[in-house]
Amino acid sequence: MSDKFRIDGHKMMYHPREVARFLDAGDDWERAREIAPIYVELSPVGACNHRCTFCAYDYIGYEPVTMDDEALVTLMREMGEQGVKSVHLAGEGEPLLHKKIVEAINAGAEAGLDFGITTNGTVVNSRFVDEALDKVTWMKVSINAGSAETYQAIHRSKEGDFDKVIGNLRHAVEVRRSRGFATTIGAQAILLPENADELERLAQLCRDEIGLDYLVIKPYSQHLASNTHRYENIDYDDYLHLEEVLAPYSTDDFQVVFRANTMRKYGQAIAQRYTTCYSTPLFWAHIMTNGELFSCPAYLKDERFALGNVFEAGFKSVWQGERRRRNFEYVRRDLDISECRRNCRMDEVNRYLFDLKEGRVPHVNFI
């Protein structure tokens, strides 16, 4: 299947200046400290109106807290000023539950930030669509079933949420079409034993009844601290045939992105790919609802990766501070990546950076 969005790969090669700075810095913290993250995950809300059976952040507890309105807007501007390029609104809760999310997105867009949103779609309301959707590069909705019954069982949601999400997405797609917005709108489903037989129905629903741009089928990945271990031992070899089953649903206007590459990697040890995580703490970060900045989203609440609170000290001060220096040195010298989360978001980026840094690819001058 084609994947024009490179969802099953990486896009680090489109940031040559940042990669060059990384290579020039080497292990020198004083040179590395100035490198701003390209991508920041941000959780504006700790609460969520679903309790998905696969939720990676269940251990945080869905705390009913939200970022302060003014602090969130200020943070967006600070990140833009420091050279952050993109913000992914997701995190511990449902990001669109924040009452000032429209204002935050507009402030961030003015500061030069690109926005991506992962949402369950239940609160994609008219105000958001009318006033903020055009500032969003992409919005991806988590729909993990092709029927209301299975959806409710997996999302552990209210009755009627499946139909509500479909209606909300239809409205968003129609507004996008009528107003000429460039926003990409897609859906994702984590492939689970409960929904494997419904993916064809879901693909048809996304393409023909909603009018989305894509549907991503991705594997489950066990979070290190997650309370649930229900899907920890899924063997994705049993499901790879679905790539061919779903391929006919792709058209010129709609793609099914079946993440077969990531599924095949699921059982492979990280250390077989690379021995150092070079993306952390350089090219990405995660800001929790309470303002705590972590260098890696897989280690939230782990003091080794906690850099400081951006609401107390400001984004620049935290990002360039002493705790990040210690984390930089820890990741380079002591982190055992065999204990990291399999198929983390930076896996393909780390492969790329490791090959560049360590010179593992032979004959590179024969271009």
Secondary structure as GFF3:
##gff-version 3
##sequence-region A 1 367
A	DSSP	three_ten_helix	12	14	.	.	.	ID=ss1
A	DSSP	alpha_helix	16	25	.	.	.	ID=ss2
A	DSSP	alpha_helix	29	32	.	.	.	ID=ss3
A	DSSP	beta_strand	39	42	.	.	.	ID=ss4
A	DSSP	three_ten_helix	58	60	.	.	.	ID=ss5
A	DSSP	alpha_helix	69	82	.	.	.	ID=ss6
A	DSSP	beta_strand	86	89	.	.	.	ID=ss7
A	DSSP	three_ten_helix	95	97	.	.	.	ID=ss8
A	DSSP	alpha_helix	101	110	.	.	.	ID=ss9
A	DSSP	beta_strand	114	119	.	.	.	ID=ss10
A	DSSP	alpha_helix	126	131	.	.	.	ID=ss11
A	DSSP	three_ten_helix	133	135	.	.	.	ID=ss12
A	DSSP	beta_strand	138	142	.	.	.	ID=ss13
A	DSSP	alpha_helix	148	155	.	.	.	ID=ss14
A	DSSP	alpha_helix	161	179	.	.	.	ID=ss15
A	DSSP	beta_strand	184	190	.	.	.	ID=ss16
A	DSSP	three_ten_helix	196	198	.	.	.	ID=ss17
A	DSSP	alpha_helix	199	204	.	.	.	ID=ss18
A	DSSP	pi_helix	205	210	.	.	.	ID=ss19
A	DSSP	beta_strand	214	218	.	.	.	ID=ss20
A	DSSP	three_ten_helix	236	238	.	.	.	ID=ss21
A	DSSP	alpha_helix	242	246	.	.	.	ID=ss22
A	DSSP	three_ten_helix	247	249	.	.	.	ID=ss23
A	DSSP	beta_strand	255	258	.	.	.	ID=ss24
A	DSSP	alpha_helix	260	265	.	.	.	ID=ss25
A	DSSP	three_ten_helix	270	272	.	.	.	ID=ss26
A	DSSP	beta_strand	284	287	.	.	.	ID=ss27
A	DSSP	beta_strand	292	294	.	.	.	ID=ss28
A	DSSP	three_ten_helix	297	299	.	.	.	ID=ss29
A	DSSP	three_ten_helix	303	305	.	.	.	ID=ss30
A	DSSP	beta_strand	306	309	.	.	.	ID=ss31
A	DSSP	alpha_helix	310	313	.	.	.	ID=ss32
A	DSSP	alpha_helix	315	319	.	.	.	ID=ss33
A	DSSP	alpha_helix	322	333	.	.	.	ID=ss34
A	DSSP	three_ten_helix	337	339	.	.	.	ID=ss35
A	DSSP	alpha_helix	347	358	.	.	.	ID=ss36
###
